[in-house]
Amino acid sequence: SSGINAEWPLRPGFEFMAKDQQDRLSFAILQHIQEALSSPQIPDDAKESLSVGYQCLSEGFGLKVDDPQQALRLKVDKSLAEIFDEAYPPLNKEVSKDDEAKAVEIKDKGNELMKQNKYEEAIEKYTEAIELAPNAIFYCNRAAAYSKVSRHHDAVKDSKAALQIDPNYGKAYARMGFAYLSLNQLSEAQTSYEKAISLDPNNKSYQDNLDAVKERIATAPSAGDLLIRKIRPVLVGSFCNLS
């Protein structure tokens, strides 16, 4: 079979995957759909649609899950569901009180490392806490650490994870605002700070940052680069405001 055409266009900003990786990913997708077709959780009418989709994808990819040679060449050690769960742990999993207490202790160690400017080590601690007992505070604190090492896309991702757990967590919107600002996504930064202020209207730091973002939007890029120095983000300082 011809498999996936390596010349398929991808969205701008994404690198092309190697041909064998394309096939391996496509094969895993087909396996995932096949598993869904045998799951009692999927209604029969939905299975009919999935079956049609499976056949179309199989033909389009030029791959067959029941082909022994392809299975030997393309099979991966973990299912797509397992890979996804590892990459995106459940945000609201049930945890014991003991695990919750241990996670808080680990998070506190992360906070101490932040005060010592050991940001990579702090990220590791927050990650441990999240894996043990995910909550909005842990994600928000890791977002702060990510921004400290200029991993602003990861900071946005963690801020959004925190808000999935607690939609009214103003600090998470402020973290996200700073990350967007650092990425020069000024409109998103403004929206994030405005939301933070709506949840915590008496927070002067949020208002100062919003004012600076608005000023930067209205200013030419050359002058705007200087304006970021005026910002007093929640991330700067001794990190005594970590939760």
N, C-alpha and C positions, 0 to 999 in steps of 0.2 A: 504494500500500500504506500501511497505517496506521503501520508501523514500531513502535518500542518505545513503550509507554505511559509518558509522562513521570511518571506518578503511581506507578509501581512503587516499593514501599518498599525502602529500603536499610538496611543495618545501622546502628544508632545510632553517631554519631560521624563519619559520612561525609556529605559534601555531595552534593546531587543534581547530576548532570551535566546540561548543557544538552542539549536534544533532539537537535540535530545531532551532538553529541559522542557521545551514546549510539549513534546510528545508525552513526557512523564507526567506533567501537570494535567494534560488533557485526559490521559488514561486514569489518573486519580479522580478526576471529575466524573468520568463515566462509571467508575467503581462506586463512587458515592451515590450516584443516582440509582445504580443497580441495588445497592443496599437499601435505599429509600423505598424502592419498589417492593421489597420483601418485608418492610416494616409494618406491623399492625397499627402503628400510629397514623399512617397515611390513609385517608379515605379512598375507597375504590374508585370514585369518579376522578379524584386527583391522580391516582395511579395511571388511569387511562391517558391523561394528558402528559404525565411524566414519561410514560412508555413511548409515546409519539416523539416527544422531545429527545429522549434517549436515542431513538433510531436515527433521528436527524443529525444529532451531534456525532454519533458514531460514524455515520457516513461522511459528514463534513470533516471530521478530524482524520478520517481514514484509519480508525483504530477499532479493535474489537476486544472487549474484556475477556471473552472466552477463547481467544487465540492463544495457545500455549507459548508460542514463540514470543509474541508481544508481551505476554504476562511476565515471562522470564526476563525480558530485556528492560521492561518499563516499571515493574512492580517496585514500590517503595516500602520501607520498613514500617511506616506508620500510615494509618488512614488519613484522609483529608480532614475528617472531623477531629482526630487527635492532634494533627498539626495546627488546626485552627484554635483548638482549646488551649494549646500551649502558647500560641502567639497572642491570644486574647482570652485570658482567664475569665471565668464567669464573674460578673461584678457583684452579684448578690447571693453567693453560695452560702450555705449554712455552715456556721463555725461554732465550735464549742467555746465556753467561757474561758477555758484554759488557753486555747489558741488565740483568742481575742486578747487576753492579758499579755501573752508572749509577744504578740504582734505590736502592741503598744510599747513594750520595752524595747523592741527592735527599732521601732520608729523613733523613740527617744534617743537611741544611740545615733541614728541618722541625723537628728537635729544637732547633737553635739559635734558631729563631724562637719556639719555645715558651718558651725561657728568657728571651726578650725580651718575653714576653707578647703576641706578635703571632700570636694564635690563628687568625684567618681565613687569614692568609698560610701558616701552618703546615699548615692543612687542605689548602690548594692543593698544597703540596709533597708531602704524604702521598698525596694523590689522584694526582698525577703518578707517584709511585713505584708505587702500586697498579696503575695502568694499564699501566705498563711491565713490572712483574714482581711480581704479587700474592703476598704471603705474610702469615703470621699477625702478625708484628711490625708491619708497616705498618698493617694494619687496627686493631690494638690501640692504636698510637700515635695514629691518627686518632680513635679512640674517646675518647682522653684529651682531644684538642683539641676535639672536639664537646661534651664535658661542660663544658669551660671557657667555651663560649659558650652554654651551656644548651640545646644540641640533644641532649637526653638520649635521645630515641627513636632518633636516628641513632647515638648511642653504643652503644645496645643492639644495633642492627643490625650495626654493625662488630664488636662483641665476638663476636657469634654467627658472623660471617663468619670471624673469626680462629679460632674453635673448630672450625669446619668443616674448616679446614686442619690445625689441631693441637688435637685434643680434650683434650690434657693440658697446655694452656697456662694455668697458674694465674693469671697476671696478667690474662688476658682475662676470667676469671670475676670477678676483683676489679674490673676496669673496669665490667663489667656490673652488679655489685653496687652500685657507687656510682651508676650511671645509674638503676637501679631505685629506689634510695633517694631520689634527687632527684625521681623521678616519684611518690614516696610509695607505691610498690608494694613494701611491706615484706616480704611473704612471699617474693616473687621475689628481693629483695635478700638476705634471710637464706639462701635456698638457694644463691645465687651465691657468697656469702662462705664458706659451709660447703664448697662444692666447691673453692674456691680454697685453703682451709686443708687439705683432704684431699690436695691436690697439693703444697702447700708448708707443712707443719705447723709449721715454725719461724719463719714470718713473723709477727712481733708486730703489725704494722700491720693485717693481715687479721683477726687475732683481736680487736684493739681495735675495729675497725669492726663485726665481727659482734656483739660484746658490746653496742655502742651501738645496733645495729639491734634486738636482742632487747629492750633496755631501752625503746626507743621503741615497740615493739609493745605492751609491757605498760603503757605510760603513756598518759594522756589526751592528746588531740591538742594541747591548749594547752601542756602541758608538753613534749610530744614535739617541738614546734617548736624548743625550746631545746636539745634533745639533739643535734641535727645538728651543733651547734657543737663538740661533744666529739669528733666523728669526725675522724680523721687519715687521710683517704683517700690512696690511692697517687697521686692526681692532684695533691695539694697540695704546694707547695714548689718547689724549683728544677728539677724534672723531670730530675734526674740519673739517675733510675731508668728513663728511656725507653730502649728497647732499640736 
